[in-house]
Amino acid sequence: MAYEYEPANRDPNRCKASISGEGKYGSFHAHQCSRKPWKDGWCQQHHPDTEAERRKQSEEQYQKKLARSPWRQLQKAHEEIAQQKRLVDELAEVLDAILDAMIGSWFSYTKLPGKIEDAEAEAQKLVNRAYAVLARHQKEKA
């Protein structure tokens, strides 16, 4: 960000930005920009709007570069693995419930034959739940 040149001998026919000089001791001695004013007393390079646009473009380029970096790709892979683990855990819970329902239906069938329809309905609910988990995962992935 350019700072306004403050000394009393500031030339109004030049940009009001304060810039560092060149040479051996230039960085210690600021002077007024030599360009002609473009808008609001600032040259095109040092105008605050132009500098903000340049910073925005630079940040966008940096974010694109960062997205292609090996570190970010590894982070995305870890996120995908964690999502897959959550899916496997949810499906394992559903499978356990289905197996419990099947085992329970076998015992209820051997002991109480009238309860088999209830067990089949429970198993169907659990299968539908498994399909819902898979559908939600596909929607999250898209």
N, C-alpha and C positions, 0 to 999 in steps of 0.2 A: 504494500500500500504506500503510495506516495504521500509525503508530508508537505505541507505548504511552507514555502520559503518565507521566513519571518523577518529578516533584517529590514531596517528602515530604507535601505537603498534598493529595494525590490523594484525591478523594471516591470511596469504594467503591460508592456508590449511583448513580454515573453511568458511562457508557461509558469504557473506559480508553484510548480513542484520543486522540492528540495532534493537534489541528487548528490551522490558522492562523486568526488573527482577521480581522476585517473592518476597513475604514477605512484611514486614511492610513498608519499604521504597523503594521497588523495582521499582515502577512506576516512581520514580524520577531519577533513574540511569539506563541509557541504556547500554547494553553490546552487544557484537557480538554473533550472532547465533552460536550454538555449532555443527551444522550439517556439514557434508562434502559437498563441492561444487558439484553441479549436472551439471549445464550448465551456462556458462558465469560468474562463480564465485558465483552463487546463489544456494541454496539448492532447492529441488523440491517444497517445501511449499512456499518459498518466491520469487521464480522466477516471474518476472513481467507477463509473458505469462500465467503461472498457476494461478496467482492471478486474472488476467483479466477473465479467463475462469470461475473461481469460482464466481466472481462478476456477470458475465452474467447468470450463472445458478441460482444464488440467486435471481436476478431480474426477471427471468422467473417464478420461483416459487412464488415470491411475486405477480406478475401480475395475475397468476392463482388463488391465494388465494383472491386477490382483486376482481376478476371477480365473485367469488362465494359469496362475502360479501353481506349482506342485503342492504347496501347503494348502491352498483352497480346495484343490481337487481331492486331496486326502481328507480334508474336513467334510466335503460332500460325501465321500465314500463312507466315512464313519457315520454320518447322519443316515445314509441309506441302510447301512448295516443295523443301526439301532432301530430303524423303522421295521426292517424285516424281522428282527428279534421280537418286537412288540406283536407283530402279526403272528409269528409262530407261537408265542405265549398265549395269545387270545385263542388261536385255533386249538392249542393243546388243552386249554380249559374246556372248550366246547367238546372236543373229542373225549375227554375224561367224563364229561356229563353224559355224552351219548353212550359210552361204555357202561357207566353206572346204570343208566336207564335200561340198557339191554340186559345186563346181569340181573338187575332188579326185576325186569319183565320175565326172565327165565325162571327166577325163583317164584315170582308171583304166579306164573303159568303153571309151574309144577304144584304149587300149593293152592292157589286160588285162580282157577281158569277164567273167571269173569273179569279180571283186572288187566288182561292182555291189551285190550283196546286203549285203556288209559296210558299204558306204557308206550304203545305205538304212537299215540298222539304226542306224548312228551318227547319221544325220540324225533318225531317230525319237526316239532318246534325247535329242538336243538340243531337239527340239520339246517333249518331256515336261518337260525342265528349264525351258523357258520357261513352260509352264503352271504348274509348281510355284512359280516366281518370282511369277507373277500371283496365284496362290492365297494365297501368304504375304503379299503386299501387301494383298489384300482382308481377310485375317484381322487384320493390324496395324491397318488402317483402322477395323475394327469395334470 
